[in-house]
Amino acid sequence: MLVKDGGKRFVVPAPELEARRERALRRQLRLFGSGEPISSLFAVGPGRGRVNHSIEGRPLRARIDAIDRSSDPVQVSGLVPRSAQEIAVVVGRTIVAVSPAADGRFWALVPRSRLGAGIPKIYRLVPGA
């Protein structure tokens, strides 16, 4: 298989390309599921069942990027401690979105109607909790 990237050409053997495609598909299905309703966009990863539930504890010291509320859904992203692997976007005490975090960054989609005018809080989700 011949692939072009930035003007450079290189050959990727078909079996390797197929293996990469399969890994990408498995990851996509693990994160988003299959045949899920549109609301599943707001709940990515193992903790997705916690959306619309309340949360206790203290929020993370997160630095949230500027939020543009002109679209729906709204992107909420920012920096969290590198140790955080999964986060919850919380308005009031209710989880409105769940997303993986990697290398100290997260990116989540939140329904504009659930976001309100304030800045959401970011909590660490603990697997199995």
N, C-alpha and C positions, 0 to 999 in steps of 0.2 A: 504494500500500500504506500503510495506517495502522498506526503502531507507537506503543505507549504505554510511557513510561519515567518512573517516579517521578511519575506523575500528569500529566505533560506529554505532549501529543500532537503528533506531527509526521508529515509525509508523506515517504516515501522512494519515489522513482520506481521502478517495477518493474525496469527495466533495471539501475539502480544496485544494488538489492537482490540481483538475480541475480548481478551481477559480484562483489559482496562474498561471497556464498555460494560461488561458484566459487573465489575466492582462498583462503577458509578451508578448503575441501575439499582444494585442492592442497597447502596447508601441512600439513594433517593427514596426508595421504598421504605427503608428503615426510618428516615426522617419524616416523610410526608404520608406514608401509607398508600393504599390503592383504593380508588373509588370513594375517597373520603369527601365529606361536604366542604364547601369553601371555608367554613369556620376553622378547619384544620390548619389553615395558613397561620393562625395565631398561636398554634401549639405545636412546636417542632421539637422532636426528641423524646426521650423516655418519660419525662415528666408531663407530657401533654394532657394527661387525665386530670391535672390539677387546675386547669383553667376554670375560672368561675368559682373557685374555692377561696376561702379566707386563708390568711397566712399570719403567723405570729413571729415574734423575734425582732431583730434589728436589721434594717436595710444595710446593704453593702455601701462602702464608700466608693461610689461610682461617679465617673464624670460622663454625663450624658451629652451627646452631640446636640447641636441646635435641632429643634423639632419643627418641621414644616407641616402644619396642619391643613394645607390646601388640598391634599389628596386623601383618598380613602381606599385602602388602609394607609395608616401613617407609619412611617419608619421611625423606630426608636433604636438608637445605637449608641455605643460609647465604650468607655474603658472601665474594666473591673479588675480586681486582683487576679493575677495569673493563675492562682489556685482554683478559681471558680470554673467549673466545667459546664454548669447549666444554671441559667438564671430565670427569674420570674419578674415580669414587669407588673407592678402593683399600683393600683389607683385606690385610694382609701385603704382598705385592708383586703381587697379582692384582687386575685391574680387575673390579669386581662390578657397576658401572653406569656409564653414560655419559649426559650430559645437556648441552643448550645452556646457556650462561650469558648473561645480558643485564643491562646496567646494573649490573654488580657483584653480581648475585644468581644463584643456581642452585637448582634443585629436582629431585631425582631419587628414583626408587623403587628400593629394594634388597630382594631376598629376605631375610627375617629369618634364614633358615638360613645365609646367606652373611655376615651382618653381624658375628656374634660379639658379645662383651661390650665390646670396646674402642671407641674413637672412630676412624672411618675417616680416611684421609688423602685430600686432594683434590689432584689433579694437573691441569695444563693439558694438553689434547690439542692437538697441532699438526696441522693438516690435511695429509693426505698422508704423514705420518710413520709 
